[in-house]
Amino acid sequence: MNEFDLVLPAAVDVREVGMRDGLQLEAPLPLADKLTMLEALVATGVHRIEVTSFVSPRAVPALADADQLAAELSRWPEVHWSALVANPRGAVRAVDAGIADLEYVVSAADGHSRANAGRSTAEAVAAVGEIAGTAHAAGGTLEVIIATAWDCPFDGRTPIPRTVDVARAAVTAGADQLCLGDTIGTTTPLRVVQLLDAVRRACPGVPVGVHFHDTRGTGQANALAAVQAGVTQLDASVGGLGGCPFAPGASGNIATEELVYMLEESGVRTGLDLDAVLRAAAVTEKVVGHDLPSSLHRAGGRSVPRGTPDAVR
């Protein structure tokens, strides 16, 4: 290795979150359109898909068909499916629908927790044990996603010790893994590495993933910093679709195709076919009926030489 080499893992595991985080801000889609989108996503070779959330249909009407969608997943047995839940009732619904690998969001900041879930951070943490028990009894796992891990739109910067305390409490209560969420897309590479280090020290041996938004243009830089710091589980959304409906300004997940392009071109295997991801972005764009924010999608993929121009202008 020379002095200019990046220290990167051989491979990472990308979770596609476009079906849940991507669609939750959209107008409700017909089930047939969601299945068309899913088929295109599965064709990319992705192994993990966060497919829906079992939450109040009034709060997130775009995902009110979670039970019906879950009933269709057996056609793709090679995919590891997970679903987000907001409380113990949602966990029971998910398990009854056949999805035992659950994600539960705990906001590190009280302001976002009350806006997102109608309860304080401490109250949200108190439910981890029951939700973990439901998942484990069904043979599944629980991942606690710590929202506003770096910043909150209501409370401002989240102190590192507060996020660490939430992480430690979640693991103590039964969480199998953690994911740190940059809910409003404000963090930067140095802060990413600092928080990752603190959480890992507090929760040794527990897998820690990351979920970045590209709201302020730092999403891919943050992903690269996390990967250099040893993270191998990253969330991304096809076409950069999505955001949080309960966090002002939380637009734009990092785009799956852009993450795959950056990593594969840097020698890091993702297991995803970039051309297939771009096709999935085109399918998604047609289904949702508006342009997607992904720069790579707009550019049409990798640069293709066009030959020598007739004249230089």
C-alpha positions as CSV (number, residue, x, y, z in Angstrom):
1,M,0.0,0.0,0.0
2,N,1.3,3.4,-0.9
3,E,0.7,6.7,1.0
4,F,-2.2,7.6,-1.3
5,D,-4.3,4.5,-0.9
6,L,-7.6,4.6,0.8
7,V,-8.2,2.0,3.5
8,L,-11.4,0.3,2.3
9,P,-13.1,-3.0,3.0
10,A,-13.3,-5.7,0.2
11,A,-17.1,-5.6,0.3
12,V,-20.1,-3.9,1.9
13,D,-23.7,-4.8,2.4
14,V,-26.1,-2.2,0.9
15,R,-29.7,-2.2,2.2
16,E,-32.3,-0.8,-0.3
17,V,-34.7,1.5,1.6
18,G,-36.6,3.0,-1.3
19,M,-39.7,0.9,-0.7
20,R,-40.1,2.3,2.8
21,D,-38.1,5.5,3.3
22,G,-38.4,6.4,-0.3
23,L,-42.1,6.0,-0.7
24,Q,-43.3,7.3,2.7
25,L,-43.5,10.8,1.4
26,E,-45.2,9.9,-1.9
27,A,-48.9,9.7,-2.7
28,P,-50.2,6.2,-2.1
29,L,-49.3,3.9,-5.0
30,P,-51.3,0.9,-6.2
31,L,-50.0,-2.4,-5.0
32,A,-49.3,-3.5,-8.6
33,D,-47.0,-0.5,-9.0
34,K,-45.1,-1.3,-5.8
35,L,-44.6,-4.9,-7.0
36,T,-43.3,-3.6,-10.3
37,M,-40.8,-1.5,-8.4
38,L,-39.9,-4.4,-6.2
39,E,-39.2,-6.7,-9.2
40,A,-36.8,-4.1,-10.6
41,L,-35.0,-3.7,-7.3
42,V,-34.7,-7.5,-6.8
43,A,-33.1,-7.7,-10.3
44,T,-30.2,-5.4,-9.1
45,G,-28.9,-8.3,-7.0
46,V,-29.5,-6.5,-3.7
47,H,-29.7,-8.9,-0.7
48,R,-31.5,-6.7,1.8
49,I,-34.6,-4.7,1.3
50,E,-36.5,-2.6,3.9
51,V,-39.8,-3.2,2.3
52,T,-42.4,-1.3,4.3
53,S,-43.4,-0.1,7.7
54,F,-46.2,-1.3,10.0
55,V,-47.3,2.1,11.3
56,S,-50.5,4.0,11.5
57,P,-52.1,4.4,8.1
58,R,-53.2,7.8,9.1
59,A,-49.7,8.9,9.9
60,V,-48.1,7.4,6.7
61,P,-50.9,6.6,4.2
62,A,-48.4,5.7,1.5
63,L,-47.6,2.5,3.5
64,A,-51.1,1.6,4.6
65,D,-50.9,-1.6,2.4
66,A,-48.0,-3.2,4.5
67,D,-49.9,-6.4,5.1
68,Q,-50.9,-6.9,1.5
69,L,-47.4,-6.2,0.3
70,A,-45.9,-8.6,2.8
71,A,-48.2,-11.3,1.5
72,E,-46.4,-11.0,-1.9
73,L,-42.8,-11.4,-0.8
74,S,-42.6,-15.2,-0.9
75,R,-42.1,-14.9,-4.7
76,W,-38.5,-13.6,-4.0
77,P,-37.1,-16.1,-1.4
78,E,-33.5,-15.0,-2.0
79,V,-34.1,-11.5,-0.5
80,H,-33.7,-10.7,3.2
81,W,-36.8,-8.6,4.0
82,S,-37.2,-6.2,6.9
83,A,-39.8,-3.8,8.1
84,L,-39.9,-0.8,10.3
85,V,-42.2,-0.6,13.3
86,A,-43.1,2.3,15.5
87,N,-44.3,0.4,18.6
88,P,-45.0,-3.0,20.1
89,R,-48.3,-3.2,18.2
90,G,-46.6,-2.7,14.9
91,A,-44.1,-5.4,15.8
92,V,-46.9,-7.9,16.3
93,R,-48.5,-6.9,13.0
94,A,-45.2,-7.3,11.2
95,V,-44.5,-10.8,12.6
96,D,-48.1,-11.8,11.9
97,A,-47.6,-10.7,8.3
98,G,-44.5,-12.9,8.0
99,I,-41.7,-10.4,8.6
100,A,-39.7,-11.1,11.7
101,D,-36.6,-9.0,11.1
102,L,-37.7,-5.6,12.5
103,E,-36.3,-2.1,12.6
104,Y,-37.4,0.3,15.3
105,V,-36.6,4.0,15.3
106,V,-35.6,5.8,18.4
107,S,-34.9,9.5,18.1
108,A,-31.9,10.6,20.1
109,A,-33.4,14.1,20.3
110,D,-36.6,14.6,22.3
111,G,-37.9,17.2,19.8
112,H,-37.9,14.8,16.9
113,S,-39.1,11.9,19.0
114,R,-42.2,13.8,20.0
115,A,-42.8,15.0,16.4
116,N,-42.2,11.6,14.9
117,A,-43.6,9.2,17.6
118,G,-45.5,11.4,20.1
119,R,-43.3,10.4,23.0
120,S,-40.0,11.3,24.6
121,T,-36.7,9.5,23.8
122,A,-36.8,7.8,27.1
123,E,-40.3,6.5,26.4
124,A,-39.3,5.2,23.0
125,V,-36.3,3.4,24.5
126,A,-38.5,1.8,27.1
127,A,-40.3,-0.1,24.3
128,V,-37.2,-1.7,22.9
129,G,-37.3,-4.8,25.2
130,E,-40.9,-5.7,24.2
131,I,-40.3,-5.2,20.5
132,A,-37.0,-7.3,20.7
133,G,-38.9,-10.0,22.5
134,T,-41.6,-10.2,19.8
135,A,-38.9,-10.3,17.0
136,H,-36.8,-13.0,18.8
137,A,-39.8,-15.1,19.6
138,A,-40.6,-15.3,15.9
139,G,-37.0,-16.2,15.1
140,G,-36.1,-12.7,13.9
141,T,-33.9,-9.8,14.9
142,L,-34.3,-6.2,16.0
143,E,-32.3,-3.4,14.6
144,V,-32.6,-0.1,16.5
145,I,-32.2,2.9,14.1
146,I,-31.1,6.0,16.1
147,A,-32.7,8.9,14.3
148,T,-31.3,12.5,14.7
149,A,-28.1,10.8,15.8
150,W,-26.1,13.9,14.8
151,D,-28.7,16.8,14.6
152,C,-32.3,17.5,15.2
153,P,-34.5,20.0,13.3
154,F,-36.1,21.1,16.6
155,D,-33.3,20.7,19.2
156,G,-30.2,21.4,17.2
157,R,-27.0,19.4,17.5
158,T,-27.3,16.1,19.3
159,P,-24.5,15.7,21.9
160,I,-22.5,12.6,21.2
161,P,-23.0,11.3,24.8
162,R,-26.8,11.4,24.3
163,T,-26.7,9.3,21.2
164,V,-24.2,6.9,22.9
165,D,-26.6,6.6,25.8
166,V,-29.5,5.7,23.5
167,A,-27.3,3.1,21.7
168,R,-26.2,1.5,25.0
169,A,-29.7,1.4,26.4
170,A,-31.1,-0.2,23.2
171,V,-28.5,-2.9,23.2
172,T,-29.0,-3.6,26.9
173,A,-32.7,-4.0,26.2
174,G,-32.2,-6.6,23.5
175,A,-31.3,-4.8,20.2
176,D,-29.2,-7.1,18.0
177,Q,-27.7,-4.2,15.9
178,L,-27.7,-0.5,15.5
179,C,-28.0,2.0,12.7
180,L,-27.1,5.7,13.0
181,G,-29.4,8.0,11.1
182,D,-28.5,11.5,9.7
183,T,-32.2,12.3,9.6
184,I,-31.9,15.8,8.1
185,G,-28.7,15.4,6.2
186,T,-26.5,17.8,8.2
187,T,-23.5,15.8,9.4
188,T,-20.0,15.8,7.9
189,P,-17.3,13.1,7.6
190,L,-15.3,14.1,10.7
191,R,-18.5,14.0,12.9
192,V,-19.5,10.7,11.3
193,V,-16.2,9.1,12.4
194,Q,-16.3,10.6,15.9
195,L,-19.8,9.3,16.6
196,L,-19.1,5.9,15.2
197,D,-16.0,5.6,17.4
198,A,-18.0,6.6,20.5
199,V,-20.9,4.2,19.8
200,R,-18.6,1.3,19.0
201,R,-16.7,1.8,22.3
202,A,-19.9,1.8,24.2
203,C,-21.4,-1.2,22.4
204,P,-18.4,-3.5,21.5
205,G,-19.2,-6.3,19.2
206,V,-22.6,-4.9,18.1
207,P,-22.9,-4.3,14.3
208,V,-23.4,-0.6,13.5
209,G,-24.7,0.6,10.2
210,V,-25.4,4.1,8.8
211,H,-28.3,5.8,7.1
212,F,-27.4,9.1,5.4
213,H,-29.4,11.8,3.6
214,D,-27.9,13.9,0.9
215,T,-29.9,17.0,1.8
216,R,-26.8,19.3,1.9
217,G,-24.6,17.4,-0.5
218,T,-22.5,15.5,2.0
219,G,-24.2,12.1,1.9
220,Q,-21.7,10.3,-0.3
221,A,-18.7,11.9,1.5
222,N,-20.2,10.7,4.8
223,A,-20.7,7.2,3.4
224,L,-17.1,7.0,2.2
225,A,-15.9,8.2,5.7
226,A,-18.1,5.5,7.3
227,V,-16.7,2.8,5.1
228,Q,-13.1,3.9,5.7
229,A,-13.9,3.7,9.4
230,G,-14.9,0.1,8.9
231,V,-18.7,0.3,8.4
232,T,-20.0,-2.4,6.1
233,Q,-23.7,-1.9,6.4
234,L,-25.2,1.1,4.6
235,D,-28.7,2.2,3.6
236,A,-29.5,3.8,0.3
237,S,-32.6,4.6,-1.7
238,V,-33.1,4.0,-5.4
239,G,-32.9,7.3,-7.3
240,G,-32.3,9.2,-4.0
241,L,-36.0,9.0,-3.3
242,G,-37.4,9.8,0.1
243,G,-37.0,11.7,3.4
244,C,-38.7,11.9,6.8
245,P,-42.2,13.4,6.9
246,F,-41.7,14.5,10.5
247,A,-38.4,16.3,10.1
248,P,-38.5,19.6,8.2
249,G,-35.9,19.7,5.5
250,A,-35.2,16.0,5.5
251,S,-35.1,15.5,1.8
252,G,-33.2,13.0,-0.2
253,N,-31.6,9.7,0.9
254,I,-28.3,8.9,-0.7
255,A,-29.0,7.3,-4.1
256,T,-28.3,3.6,-4.3
257,E,-26.8,3.9,-7.8
258,E,-24.5,6.7,-6.7
259,L,-23.3,4.7,-3.7
260,V,-22.8,1.6,-5.9
261,Y,-20.9,3.6,-8.5
262,M,-18.6,5.2,-5.9
263,L,-17.8,2.0,-4.1
264,E,-17.5,-0.3,-7.1
265,E,-15.2,2.2,-8.9
266,S,-13.1,2.2,-5.7
267,G,-12.7,-1.5,-5.6
268,V,-15.4,-2.3,-3.0
269,R,-17.8,-5.0,-3.9
270,T,-21.5,-4.3,-3.3
271,G,-23.1,-7.3,-5.1
272,L,-25.3,-4.9,-7.0
273,D,-25.4,-4.5,-10.8
274,L,-25.1,-0.8,-11.5
275,D,-26.9,-0.9,-14.8
276,A,-29.7,-2.8,-13.1
277,V,-29.9,-0.2,-10.4
278,L,-30.2,2.5,-13.0
279,R,-33.0,0.5,-14.7
280,A,-34.7,0.3,-11.3
281,A,-34.4,4.0,-10.9
282,A,-36.1,4.5,-14.2
283,V,-38.9,2.2,-13.2
284,T,-39.3,4.0,-9.9
285,E,-39.4,7.4,-11.6
286,K,-42.2,6.2,-13.8
287,V,-44.1,4.7,-10.9
288,V,-43.9,7.8,-8.7
289,G,-44.5,10.2,-11.6
290,H,-41.8,12.8,-11.0
291,D,-38.0,13.2,-11.5
292,L,-35.7,11.6,-9.1
293,P,-32.8,13.6,-7.5
294,S,-30.0,11.2,-8.3
295,S,-27.2,12.9,-10.3
296,L,-26.0,9.6,-11.7
297,H,-29.6,8.7,-12.8
298,R,-29.8,12.0,-14.7
299,A,-26.3,11.5,-16.2
300,G,-27.3,8.1,-17.5
301,G,-24.7,6.1,-15.7
302,R,-21.0,5.7,-16.3
303,S,-19.3,8.0,-18.8
304,V,-19.2,6.4,-22.3
305,P,-16.6,7.7,-24.8
306,R,-18.3,9.2,-27.8
307,G,-15.3,9.3,-30.1
308,T,-13.3,12.2,-31.4
309,P,-15.5,15.3,-32.0
310,D,-15.5,16.7,-35.5
311,A,-14.5,20.1,-34.2
312,V,-13.5,21.7,-31.0
313,R,-15.6,24.7,-30.1
